[in-house]
Amino acid sequence: MQALLSFENAPPFAAPLRFFLSGPLFAGLAGILLLVEGPGLFASRWLPATLAATHLLTVGFMLQVMLGALIQILPVVAGANLARPQRVAGLVHAGLSLGTLALVGGFLFARPWLLSGGALLLAVSVLYFLVVTGRALFVVPSTSPTIRGLKLALGGLLAAVALGSLMALGMAHGWPLPLAALTDLHAGWGLGGWAGVLLAAMAYVVVPMFQLTPGYPARPGWWFPVLIVAALVLWSLAVFLDLPWLIRLCQAALGLAGLAFAGLTWRLQGQRRRARADATYRYWQLGLASSVAALGMLLAAAGFPGLGELPGWTLFFGILLIAGGFLPFIIGMLYKIVPFLAWLHLQNQGQAKIPAPNMGRILADAHMQRQMQVHLLALAALLGAVIFPDWLARPAGLLFALANAGLAVNLFAAWRRYRRHGGEIRAKLQALA
């Protein structure tokens, strides 16, 4: 199952790049927040600082980078050309950045106006993005699993944002909502229906392309996102009808589907044609291992609900799934997508007269590997801090902030090299004229 890519439809590099460059800054803020708050942040997932750190990662980092990736991938993979991509990117990026800061401030300082204002700004920004991309994407036939997955992921994003906005407004204004049940459902739609389905849809393209593996089999690719969304719809109905057994059944189904996708990806990576293990491959191996462990916890808690009530269980699960799973997947893709896009746009600037530098000169693998080593240390410290918060919470925050600072430095360095090489290419073209 190989996608046909139309790189001539790619938007300007600046459109997705602003999301890629700002995402690590928000993740770094999460590390700084942990460094400041210390062990108290691990006391409960309901604490204001814990909620703030979680949303710095899921909204400030994950949502930023994934929307930037969609701006790039929709025209190239699906032929869904966005009208005025630079304007769309600028408005959405500004709304997401300001909305995230306001939402986090509302959690930290218990300011209802910040909480509700941040939620509304995020909702408006995402709705604008969905309208623009939906108009371009939903007229395109679902001729591949990737296109179907992209469409379903946008639906998952809408559900996650709607639930998140409802809960934020409810917390700000004291509405009587079943916050515990809605929070789990919000996380399910956000991490499963949005991030998980989008990750799979993009993996169908980037894993064979950048890791030189065989293509994903067509049948699992078609049905994986459908099963995820169907389980989440049923979970939503179970929350409305107050059927705990059905909620656990849906969670088990999501865990099994995620494990099946992870196992398939692992098998394909074992057949890759590239012998050298670069940073992207290692990051994906880390993401797969952490996701399998987290999904195993989800299955165990679905079968034995008492496990979910154990001290630290939910925090350990969340760290494994987000910091150990989704972040490595996303960082691994960034480390391929950013140098590749830089090379592609430099190649176009050269007009077949001046060759572009290879990707290794734009972002060296050694720099990526060093940053990954810090991320690994940070992940180990974060998991250890769930058990020994007094000893490891602040070291984990420092390491996590350093890991994301390293990611930001690497991506900004790639951008600077892109600009420098672009200037050299323009100068050489003028000399040839």
C-alpha positions in Angstrom: 0.0 0.0 0.0 2.0 3.0 -1.3 0.7 6.5 -1.5 1.1 8.6 -4.6 2.7 11.9 -3.5 2.4 15.2 -5.4 5.2 17.4 -4.1 4.4 20.1 -6.6 1.4 20.9 -4.5 3.5 21.5 -1.4 2.7 24.8 0.4 5.5 27.3 1.2 8.0 25.9 3.8 7.1 28.7 6.3 3.5 27.5 6.6 4.2 24.2 8.5 7.6 25.3 9.8 6.2 27.8 12.3 4.3 25.0 14.0 7.3 22.7 14.0 9.6 25.4 15.6 7.2 26.5 18.3 6.0 23.0 19.5 9.2 22.2 21.4 9.0 25.5 23.2 5.7 24.5 24.8 7.0 21.1 25.7 10.1 22.8 27.3 7.7 24.9 29.4 6.2 21.7 30.7 9.6 20.7 31.9 10.2 24.0 33.5 6.8 23.8 35.2 7.8 20.4 36.7 11.1 21.8 37.8 9.3 24.6 39.6 6.5 22.6 41.1 8.5 19.6 42.0 7.0 16.5 43.6 3.6 18.1 44.1 2.9 17.7 40.4 2.8 13.9 40.8 0.3 13.9 43.7 -2.7 13.7 41.4 -3.7 14.1 37.8 -6.4 16.6 38.9 -4.0 19.2 40.3 -3.9 22.5 38.4 -0.2 22.2 37.7 -0.6 18.6 36.4 -3.5 19.7 34.1 -1.3 22.6 32.9 1.7 20.4 32.1 -0.5 17.9 30.3 -2.0 20.5 28.1 1.3 22.1 27.4 2.3 18.7 25.9 -1.0 17.7 24.2 -2.1 21.1 22.9 1.1 23.2 22.9 3.3 20.5 21.4 1.3 17.7 19.9 -1.6 19.7 18.4 0.7 22.4 17.1 3.0 20.0 15.3 0.2 17.8 14.0 -1.7 20.7 12.5 1.5 21.9 10.9 2.0 18.5 9.4 -1.6 18.4 8.1 -1.0 21.8 6.3 1.9 20.1 4.6 0.5 16.6 4.0 -3.0 17.4 2.8 -2.1 18.8 -0.6 0.8 16.4 -1.1 -0.8 13.1 -0.1 -4.5 13.8 -0.6 -4.5 16.5 -3.3 -6.5 18.7 -0.9 -5.0 22.1 -1.7 -5.7 24.7 0.9 -6.7 28.2 -0.1 -4.0 30.7 1.1 -2.0 28.3 3.3 0.2 31.0 4.6 -2.7 33.0 6.0 -4.4 29.8 7.4 -1.1 28.8 9.1 -0.5 32.3 10.5 -4.0 32.6 12.0 -4.2 29.1 13.4 -0.7 29.2 14.8 -1.4 32.5 16.6 -4.7 31.3 18.0 -3.2 28.0 19.2 -0.2 29.6 20.8 -2.2 32.3 22.7 -5.0 29.9 23.5 -2.6 27.4 25.0 -1.0 30.0 27.2 -4.3 31.3 28.4 -5.6 27.8 29.1 -2.5 26.9 31.1 -2.6 30.2 32.9 -6.3 29.5 33.8 -5.3 26.2 35.3 -2.3 27.5 37.2 -3.7 30.7 38.6 -7.4 29.6 39.0 -8.6 32.4 36.8 -12.0 31.5 35.3 -11.7 34.2 32.6 -8.3 32.8 31.4 -9.6 29.3 31.4 -12.8 30.0 29.5 -11.0 32.5 27.2 -8.2 30.1 26.4 -10.7 27.3 25.7 -12.8 29.5 23.4 -9.7 30.8 21.5 -8.5 27.2 21.0 -11.9 26.1 19.9 -12.3 29.0 17.4 -8.8 28.4 16.0 -9.4 24.6 15.6 -12.9 25.2 14.1 -11.4 27.6 11.5 -8.7 25.0 10.6 -11.4 22.3 10.3 -13.6 24.4 8.1 -10.7 25.3 5.8 -9.2 21.8 5.6 -12.6 20.1 5.5 -13.6 22.1 2.4 -10.5 21.0 0.7 -10.4 17.4 1.9 -14.0 16.1 2.0 -14.4 16.7 -1.8 -11.5 14.3 -2.4 -12.6 10.7 -2.8 -11.3 8.3 -0.1 -9.1 6.3 -2.6 -6.5 5.3 0.0 -6.4 4.4 3.7 -4.4 7.6 4.3 -7.2 9.8 3.0 -9.9 8.0 4.9 -7.7 8.2 8.0 -7.2 11.9 7.6 -10.9 12.5 7.3 -11.7 10.5 10.4 -8.8 12.1 12.4 -10.4 15.6 11.7 -13.7 14.2 13.2 -11.8 13.0 16.2 -10.2 16.4 16.7 -13.6 18.0 16.6 -14.9 15.7 19.3 -11.9 16.2 21.5 -12.1 20.0 21.2 -15.8 20.0 21.9 -15.4 18.0 25.0 -12.4 19.9 26.2 -14.2 23.3 25.7 -17.2 22.0 27.5 -15.2 20.9 30.5 -13.1 24.1 30.6 -16.2 26.3 30.5 -17.8 24.0 33.1 -14.8 24.3 35.5 -14.7 28.1 35.0 -18.4 28.6 35.7 -19.2 25.8 38.1 -21.4 23.8 35.8 -22.5 20.4 37.2 -20.7 18.0 34.9 -19.4 14.4 35.4 -15.8 15.6 35.0 -14.1 12.3 35.7 -16.1 10.4 33.0 -15.8 13.3 30.5 -12.1 13.7 31.1 -11.4 10.1 30.3 -13.6 10.4 27.2 -11.9 13.6 26.2 -8.5 11.9 26.5 -9.8 9.0 24.4 -11.0 11.2 21.6 -7.8 13.3 21.8 -5.2 10.6 22.0 -7.1 7.9 20.1 -9.6 9.4 17.7 -7.3 12.4 16.8 -3.7 11.7 17.5 -3.8 7.9 17.1 -5.8 7.9 13.8 -3.7 10.8 12.4 -0.4 9.0 13.4 -1.6 5.9 11.6 -2.7 7.8 8.5 0.7 9.5 8.3 2.6 6.3 9.2 1.2 4.7 6.0 3.2 7.3 4.1 6.3 8.2 6.2 7.3 4.8 7.5 7.8 3.2 4.1 9.1 6.4 2.6 11.7 7.4 5.2 12.5 4.1 7.0 12.5 2.1 3.7 10.1 -0.6 4.9 7.5 -2.5 2.9 4.2 -0.8 2.6 1.4 -1.4 5.2 -1.1 -4.1 4.1 -4.2 -2.4 2.6 -6.9 -4.2 4.6 -5.7 -3.2 8.2 -5.0 0.3 6.9 -8.6 0.7 5.8 -10.2 -0.7 8.9 -7.9 0.5 11.8 -9.2 4.1 11.9 -12.8 3.0 11.5 -12.6 0.6 14.4 -11.0 3.3 16.6 -13.7 5.9 15.8 -16.5 3.3 16.2 -15.2 2.3 19.7 -15.0 5.9 20.7 -18.6 6.6 19.5 -19.8 3.6 21.5 -17.8 4.8 24.5 -19.5 8.2 24.2 -22.9 6.6 24.2 -21.9 4.5 27.2 -21.0 7.6 29.2 -24.3 9.2 28.3 -26.2 6.0 29.3 -23.9 5.5 32.4 -22.8 1.9 31.4 -19.4 1.3 33.1 -19.1 -2.2 31.6 -19.5 -0.9 28.1 -16.9 1.9 28.8 -14.4 -0.8 29.8 -15.2 -2.9 26.8 -14.6 0.1 24.5 -11.3 0.8 26.2 -10.3 -2.8 25.8 -11.1 -2.6 22.1 -9.0 0.6 21.7 -6.1 -1.1 23.5 -6.3 -4.2 21.2 -6.5 -2.1 18.1 -3.5 0.0 19.2 -1.5 -3.1 20.0 -2.3 -4.6 16.6 -1.1 -1.4 14.8 2.1 -1.3 16.9 2.8 -4.9 16.2 2.3 -4.5 12.5 4.6 -1.4 12.4 7.2 -3.3 14.4 7.1 -6.2 11.9 7.5 -3.8 9.0 10.5 -2.1 10.6 12.1 -5.5 11.0 12.0 -5.8 7.2 13.5 -2.3 6.4 16.1 -2.1 3.7 18.3 0.4 5.6 20.8 -1.2 7.9 21.9 1.9 9.9 19.7 2.8 12.8 19.2 6.5 12.5 17.5 8.8 15.0 14.1 8.5 13.4 14.2 4.7 13.6 15.3 4.7 17.2 12.6 7.2 18.2 10.0 5.0 16.6 11.3 2.0 18.4 11.0 3.9 21.6 7.5 5.0 20.8 6.4 1.5 19.9 7.8 0.0 23.1 6.3 2.6 25.3 2.9 2.5 23.5 2.8 -1.3 23.9 3.4 -1.0 27.6 0.8 1.8 28.0 -1.8 -0.1 26.0 -1.1 -3.2 28.0 -1.9 -1.1 31.1 -5.1 0.1 29.4 -6.2 -3.5 28.8 -5.3 -4.5 32.3 -7.3 -1.7 33.8 -10.3 -2.4 31.5 -10.3 -6.0 32.7 -9.6 -5.2 36.4 -10.9 -1.7 37.2 -9.3 -1.7 40.6 -5.9 -1.3 39.0 -6.8 2.1 37.7 -7.3 3.3 41.2 -3.8 2.3 42.4 -1.6 5.3 43.4 0.3 6.6 40.4 -1.3 4.2 37.9 -2.9 6.9 35.7 0.2 9.1 35.8 2.5 6.3 34.9 0.1 5.4 32.0 -0.1 9.0 30.8 3.7 9.4 30.9 4.3 6.2 29.0 1.7 7.0 26.3 2.5 10.7 25.8 6.1 11.3 26.7 7.2 7.8 25.8 4.8 7.1 22.9 3.4 10.1 21.0 6.3 12.5 21.5 8.9 10.0 20.2 6.7 9.3 17.2 6.3 13.0 16.4 9.9 13.9 17.1 11.1 11.0 14.9 8.9 12.3 12.0 10.1 15.9 12.6 13.7 14.8 12.2 12.8 13.4 8.8 10.2 15.9 7.6 12.0 19.1 8.4 15.3 18.2 6.6 13.4 16.7 3.7 11.2 19.7 3.2 14.2 22.0 3.4 15.9 19.9 0.7 12.8 19.8 -1.4 12.4 23.6 -1.4 16.1 24.2 -2.0 15.9 21.8 -4.9 13.1 23.8 -6.4 14.9 27.0 -5.8 17.9 25.6 -7.7 15.8 25.3 -10.9 17.6 22.1 -11.9 20.8 24.2 -12.3 22.1 24.3 -8.7 21.8 21.1 -6.7 20.5 21.2 -3.1 22.7 20.0 -0.3 21.9 16.6 1.0 19.7 16.2 4.1 22.6 15.3 6.3 24.1 18.7 5.8 20.8 20.3 6.9 20.4 18.3 10.1 23.2 15.9 11.1 22.1 12.5 12.6 24.7 12.9 15.4 22.9 15.9 16.8 19.6 14.1 16.7 21.0 11.1 18.5 22.4 13.2 21.3 19.1 14.9 21.8 17.4 11.5 21.9 19.7 10.4 24.6 18.6 13.3 26.8 14.9 12.5 26.0 15.5 8.9 27.1 17.0 10.0 30.4 14.1 12.4 30.9 11.5 9.7 30.2 13.2 7.3 32.7 13.3 10.1 35.3 9.6 10.9 34.7 8.6 7.3 35.2 10.7 7.0 38.2 9.3 10.2 39.7 5.9 8.6 39.9 7.3 6.2 42.5 10.0 8.5 44.0 8.7 12.1 43.4 10.8 13.7 46.2 14.0 12.5 44.6 13.3 12.5 40.9 10.6 15.1 40.1 12.9 18.1 39.7 15.7 16.2 37.9 13.0 14.9 35.5 11.7 18.4 34.9 15.2 19.7 34.2 16.0 16.8 31.8 12.7 17.1 30.0 13.3 20.9 29.5 16.8 20.2 28.2 15.6 17.5 25.8 13.1 19.9 24.3 15.6 22.7 24.2 17.8 20.4 22.3 15.0 19.6 19.9 14.3 23.3 19.4 18.0 24.0 18.8 18.2 21.2 16.2 15.1 22.4 14.3 16.1 26.1 14.4 19.6 25.1 13.2 18.1 23.3 10.3 16.0 26.4 9.4 19.1 28.6 9.6 21.0 26.2 7.3 18.0 26.2 4.9 18.1 30.0 4.7 21.9 30.1 4.3 21.8 27.5 1.5 18.9 29.3 -0.1 21.0 32.5 -0.2 23.9 30.7 -1.8 21.7 29.1 -4.4 20.2 32.5 -5.3 23.7 34.0 -5.6 24.8 31.2 -7.9 21.8 31.6 -10.1 22.4 35.3 -10.4 26.0 34.6 -11.4 24.8 32.2 -14.1 22.3 34.7 -15.5 
